[in-house]
Amino acid sequence: MSNAFLDPQADDQKLLAEVVDFYHRTLKETSQGLNYLRSRGITNSEIIERFRVGCANRRWA
C-alpha cells in the first residue's frame, strides 16, 4: 500500500488486508503503540505477529 492509497477496484478481502497491513506496520514502526501494549502486559511478539495487532495513530488521515 504505497502512500496510503487503496485500490478502489480491489475486493473487500484485499482492501481489509491492506488496512490491516498498514496498521500493523504502523505499530512496529512507532514506539507509542508498542509501549501501550507493554503497559497492558502484552509483550509476546509472536502474538502481535499472529494476530496482526496494529496501531492507529492518525497517520492515515
C-alpha positions in Angstrom: 0.0 0.0 0.0 2.0 2.9 -1.2 1.4 6.4 0.0 -1.6 5.1 2.0 -3.9 4.9 -1.1 -6.2 2.0 -1.5 -7.1 0.4 -4.8 -10.8 1.3 -5.3 -11.2 -1.7 -7.6 -10.0 -4.2 -5.1 -12.4 -6.6 -3.5 -13.3 -6.4 0.2 -10.8 -9.0 1.3 -7.9 -7.3 -0.4 -8.9 -3.9 1.0 -9.2 -5.3 4.5 -5.8 -7.0 4.2 -4.2 -3.7 3.1 -5.7 -1.8 6.0 -4.6 -4.5 8.5 -1.1 -4.4 7.0 -1.0 -0.6 7.3 -1.9 -0.5 11.0 0.3 -3.5 11.8 3.3 -1.8 10.1 2.5 1.4 12.0 2.6 -0.4 15.3 6.0 -1.9 14.5 7.4 1.5 13.3 6.4 3.5 16.3 7.2 3.1 19.9 3.9 4.6 21.0 1.9 1.5 20.2 4.4 -1.0 21.5 4.7 1.0 24.7 1.0 0.9 25.1 0.9 -2.9 24.6 3.7 -3.4 27.1 1.8 -1.3 29.7 -1.2 -3.7 29.2 1.1 -6.7 29.7 1.2 -7.7 26.0 4.9 -8.4 25.3 4.9 -11.6 23.3 6.0 -10.6 19.7 4.7 -13.9 18.4 1.2 -13.0 19.5 1.5 -9.5 18.0 2.5 -11.0 14.7 0.0 -13.9 14.6 -3.0 -11.6 15.4 -1.6 -8.7 13.3 -2.1 -6.2 16.1 -1.9 -2.7 14.9 -1.9 0.9 16.0 -4.0 3.8 14.7 -2.0 7.0 15.4 -3.8 9.4 13.0 -1.1 8.9 10.4 -3.6 7.8 7.8 -5.8 10.9 7.7 
